[in-house]
Amino acid sequence: MLTVIARRVPLTRLVLSRGYTSSLKEGSVAQSKGFSKKEKAYEDEYARKHEAELLRKLKAEIEAKKEELARLQEKHDEVNSKQ
């Protein structure tokens, strides 16, 4: 029967009609409690991993700046000792 309807209705109208359905069953998986808990768990896990990666990068930057500061301090001390 769908093929008969699809033959009679142009494709553009068939596609547009899909977006305007009012069935409560559509998206019921996304509205279920189990799905939302699982989705939240995945989002939380991603956020934790992302924040851990950012922290690791920031700590590496801090260590690099400390080393640069130590080198600059040594140069400063050498210049002051020559004077």
mmCIF file of the C-alpha atoms, coordinates in Angstrom:
data_MODEL
# 
_entry.id   MODEL 
# 
loop_
_atom_site.group_PDB 
_atom_site.id 
_atom_site.type_symbol 
_atom_site.label_atom_id 
_atom_site.label_alt_id 
_atom_site.label_comp_id 
_atom_site.label_asym_id 
_atom_site.label_entity_id 
_atom_site.label_seq_id 
_atom_site.pdbx_PDB_ins_code 
_atom_site.Cartn_x 
_atom_site.Cartn_y 
_atom_site.Cartn_z 
_atom_site.occupancy 
_atom_site.B_iso_or_equiv 
_atom_site.pdbx_formal_charge 
_atom_site.auth_seq_id 
_atom_site.auth_comp_id 
_atom_site.auth_asym_id 
_atom_site.auth_atom_id 
_atom_site.pdbx_PDB_model_num 
ATOM 1  C CA . MET A 1 1  ? 0.000  0.000  0.000  1.00 0.00 ? 1  MET A CA 1 
ATOM 2  C CA . LEU A 1 2  ? 2.909  2.356  0.699  1.00 0.00 ? 2  LEU A CA 1 
ATOM 3  C CA . THR A 1 3  ? 4.177  1.885  -2.818 1.00 0.00 ? 3  THR A CA 1 
ATOM 4  C CA . VAL A 1 4  ? 0.773  2.862  -4.171 1.00 0.00 ? 4  VAL A CA 1 
ATOM 5  C CA . ILE A 1 5  ? 0.756  6.023  -2.034 1.00 0.00 ? 5  ILE A CA 1 
ATOM 6  C CA . ALA A 1 6  ? 4.343  6.830  -2.941 1.00 0.00 ? 6  ALA A CA 1 
ATOM 7  C CA . ARG A 1 7  ? 3.477  6.583  -6.628 1.00 0.00 ? 7  ARG A CA 1 
ATOM 8  C CA . ARG A 1 8  ? 0.570  8.971  -6.278 1.00 0.00 ? 8  ARG A CA 1 
ATOM 9  C CA . VAL A 1 9  ? 2.264  11.533 -4.006 1.00 0.00 ? 9  VAL A CA 1 
ATOM 10 C CA . PRO A 1 10 ? 5.301  13.421 -5.278 1.00 0.00 ? 10 PRO A CA 1 
ATOM 11 C CA . LEU A 1 11 ? 8.482  12.694 -3.343 1.00 0.00 ? 11 LEU A CA 1 
ATOM 12 C CA . THR A 1 12 ? 8.802  16.203 -1.919 1.00 0.00 ? 12 THR A CA 1 
ATOM 13 C CA . ARG A 1 13 ? 5.397  16.038 -0.284 1.00 0.00 ? 13 ARG A CA 1 
ATOM 14 C CA . LEU A 1 14 ? 6.159  12.590 1.088  1.00 0.00 ? 14 LEU A CA 1 
ATOM 15 C CA . VAL A 1 15 ? 9.393  13.813 2.682  1.00 0.00 ? 15 VAL A CA 1 
ATOM 16 C CA . LEU A 1 16 ? 7.810  16.945 4.103  1.00 0.00 ? 16 LEU A CA 1 
ATOM 17 C CA . SER A 1 17 ? 4.939  15.014 5.602  1.00 0.00 ? 17 SER A CA 1 
ATOM 18 C CA . ARG A 1 18 ? 7.339  12.967 7.740  1.00 0.00 ? 18 ARG A CA 1 
ATOM 19 C CA . GLY A 1 19 ? 8.370  15.983 9.788  1.00 0.00 ? 19 GLY A CA 1 
ATOM 20 C CA . TYR A 1 20 ? 4.825  16.824 10.793 1.00 0.00 ? 20 TYR A CA 1 
ATOM 21 C CA . THR A 1 21 ? 3.681  13.567 12.309 1.00 0.00 ? 21 THR A CA 1 
ATOM 22 C CA . SER A 1 22 ? 2.193  13.751 15.755 1.00 0.00 ? 22 SER A CA 1 
ATOM 23 C CA . SER A 1 23 ? 2.741  10.175 16.846 1.00 0.00 ? 23 SER A CA 1 
ATOM 24 C CA . LEU A 1 24 ? 3.745  9.768  20.480 1.00 0.00 ? 24 LEU A CA 1 
ATOM 25 C CA . LYS A 1 25 ? 5.727  6.645  19.670 1.00 0.00 ? 25 LYS A CA 1 
ATOM 26 C CA . GLU A 1 26 ? 8.348  8.530  17.697 1.00 0.00 ? 26 GLU A CA 1 
ATOM 27 C CA . GLY A 1 27 ? 11.327 9.369  19.861 1.00 0.00 ? 27 GLY A CA 1 
ATOM 28 C CA . SER A 1 28 ? 10.036 7.248  22.705 1.00 0.00 ? 28 SER A CA 1 
ATOM 29 C CA . VAL A 1 29 ? 13.486 5.702  23.080 1.00 0.00 ? 29 VAL A CA 1 
ATOM 30 C CA . ALA A 1 30 ? 15.022 9.112  23.637 1.00 0.00 ? 30 ALA A CA 1 
ATOM 31 C CA . GLN A 1 31 ? 12.415 9.899  26.269 1.00 0.00 ? 31 GLN A CA 1 
ATOM 32 C CA . SER A 1 32 ? 12.844 6.722  28.259 1.00 0.00 ? 32 SER A CA 1 
ATOM 33 C CA . LYS A 1 33 ? 14.607 6.968  31.622 1.00 0.00 ? 33 LYS A CA 1 
ATOM 34 C CA . GLY A 1 34 ? 17.129 4.260  30.840 1.00 0.00 ? 34 GLY A CA 1 
ATOM 35 C CA . PHE A 1 35 ? 18.239 5.970  27.666 1.00 0.00 ? 35 PHE A CA 1 
ATOM 36 C CA . SER A 1 36 ? 18.621 9.371  29.316 1.00 0.00 ? 36 SER A CA 1 
ATOM 37 C CA . LYS A 1 37 ? 20.666 7.883  32.176 1.00 0.00 ? 37 LYS A CA 1 
ATOM 38 C CA . LYS A 1 38 ? 22.928 6.100  29.719 1.00 0.00 ? 38 LYS A CA 1 
ATOM 39 C CA . GLU A 1 39 ? 23.278 9.208  27.576 1.00 0.00 ? 39 GLU A CA 1 
ATOM 40 C CA . LYS A 1 40 ? 24.100 11.309 30.642 1.00 0.00 ? 40 LYS A CA 1 
ATOM 41 C CA . ALA A 1 41 ? 26.695 8.742  31.724 1.00 0.00 ? 41 ALA A CA 1 
ATOM 42 C CA . TYR A 1 42 ? 28.370 8.925  28.315 1.00 0.00 ? 42 TYR A CA 1 
ATOM 43 C CA . GLU A 1 43 ? 28.332 12.713 28.385 1.00 0.00 ? 43 GLU A CA 1 
ATOM 44 C CA . ASP A 1 44 ? 29.782 12.772 31.904 1.00 0.00 ? 44 ASP A CA 1 
ATOM 45 C CA . GLU A 1 45 ? 32.510 10.324 30.903 1.00 0.00 ? 45 GLU A CA 1 
ATOM 46 C CA . TYR A 1 46 ? 33.390 12.444 27.875 1.00 0.00 ? 46 TYR A CA 1 
ATOM 47 C CA . ALA A 1 47 ? 33.487 15.595 30.010 1.00 0.00 ? 47 ALA A CA 1 
ATOM 48 C CA . ARG A 1 48 ? 35.777 13.941 32.580 1.00 0.00 ? 48 ARG A CA 1 
ATOM 49 C CA . LYS A 1 49 ? 38.149 12.704 29.878 1.00 0.00 ? 49 LYS A CA 1 
ATOM 50 C CA . HIS A 1 50 ? 38.166 16.081 28.174 1.00 0.00 ? 50 HIS A CA 1 
ATOM 51 C CA . GLU A 1 51 ? 38.855 17.932 31.423 1.00 0.00 ? 51 GLU A CA 1 
ATOM 52 C CA . ALA A 1 52 ? 41.621 15.459 32.336 1.00 0.00 ? 52 ALA A CA 1 
ATOM 53 C CA . GLU A 1 53 ? 43.239 16.057 28.951 1.00 0.00 ? 53 GLU A CA 1 
ATOM 54 C CA . LEU A 1 54 ? 43.025 19.830 29.438 1.00 0.00 ? 54 LEU A CA 1 
ATOM 55 C CA . LEU A 1 55 ? 44.565 19.523 32.897 1.00 0.00 ? 55 LEU A CA 1 
ATOM 56 C CA . ARG A 1 56 ? 47.386 17.373 31.541 1.00 0.00 ? 56 ARG A CA 1 
ATOM 57 C CA . LYS A 1 57 ? 48.130 19.981 28.864 1.00 0.00 ? 57 LYS A CA 1 
ATOM 58 C CA . LEU A 1 58 ? 48.022 22.830 31.386 1.00 0.00 ? 58 LEU A CA 1 
ATOM 59 C CA . LYS A 1 59 ? 50.384 21.000 33.743 1.00 0.00 ? 59 LYS A CA 1 
ATOM 60 C CA . ALA A 1 60 ? 52.797 20.407 30.862 1.00 0.00 ? 60 ALA A CA 1 
ATOM 61 C CA . GLU A 1 61 ? 52.652 24.117 30.005 1.00 0.00 ? 61 GLU A CA 1 
ATOM 62 C CA . ILE A 1 62 ? 53.307 25.053 33.635 1.00 0.00 ? 62 ILE A CA 1 
ATOM 63 C CA . GLU A 1 63 ? 56.356 22.775 33.752 1.00 0.00 ? 63 GLU A CA 1 
ATOM 64 C CA . ALA A 1 64 ? 57.671 24.277 30.510 1.00 0.00 ? 64 ALA A CA 1 
ATOM 65 C CA . LYS A 1 65 ? 57.222 27.793 31.900 1.00 0.00 ? 65 LYS A CA 1 
ATOM 66 C CA . LYS A 1 66 ? 59.002 26.818 35.126 1.00 0.00 ? 66 LYS A CA 1 
ATOM 67 C CA . GLU A 1 67 ? 61.954 25.523 33.108 1.00 0.00 ? 67 GLU A CA 1 
ATOM 68 C CA . GLU A 1 68 ? 61.991 28.698 31.017 1.00 0.00 ? 68 GLU A CA 1 
ATOM 69 C CA . LEU A 1 69 ? 61.879 30.805 34.177 1.00 0.00 ? 69 LEU A CA 1 
ATOM 70 C CA . ALA A 1 70 ? 64.786 28.848 35.660 1.00 0.00 ? 70 ALA A CA 1 
ATOM 71 C CA . ARG A 1 71 ? 66.872 29.389 32.487 1.00 0.00 ? 71 ARG A CA 1 
ATOM 72 C CA . LEU A 1 72 ? 66.084 33.099 32.488 1.00 0.00 ? 72 LEU A CA 1 
ATOM 73 C CA . GLN A 1 73 ? 66.944 33.345 36.173 1.00 0.00 ? 73 GLN A CA 1 
ATOM 74 C CA . GLU A 1 74 ? 70.328 31.685 35.517 1.00 0.00 ? 74 GLU A CA 1 
ATOM 75 C CA . LYS A 1 75 ? 71.044 34.123 32.663 1.00 0.00 ? 75 LYS A CA 1 
ATOM 76 C CA . HIS A 1 76 ? 70.043 37.009 34.897 1.00 0.00 ? 76 HIS A CA 1 
ATOM 77 C CA . ASP A 1 77 ? 72.349 35.777 37.657 1.00 0.00 ? 77 ASP A CA 1 
ATOM 78 C CA . GLU A 1 78 ? 75.235 35.390 35.179 1.00 0.00 ? 78 GLU A CA 1 
ATOM 79 C CA . VAL A 1 79 ? 74.776 38.933 33.885 1.00 0.00 ? 79 VAL A CA 1 
ATOM 80 C CA . ASN A 1 80 ? 74.625 40.329 37.440 1.00 0.00 ? 80 ASN A CA 1 
ATOM 81 C CA . SER A 1 81 ? 77.705 38.370 38.545 1.00 0.00 ? 81 SER A CA 1 
ATOM 82 C CA . LYS A 1 82 ? 79.779 39.819 35.656 1.00 0.00 ? 82 LYS A CA 1 
ATOM 83 C CA . GLN A 1 83 ? 79.010 43.367 36.668 1.00 0.00 ? 83 GLN A CA 1 
# 
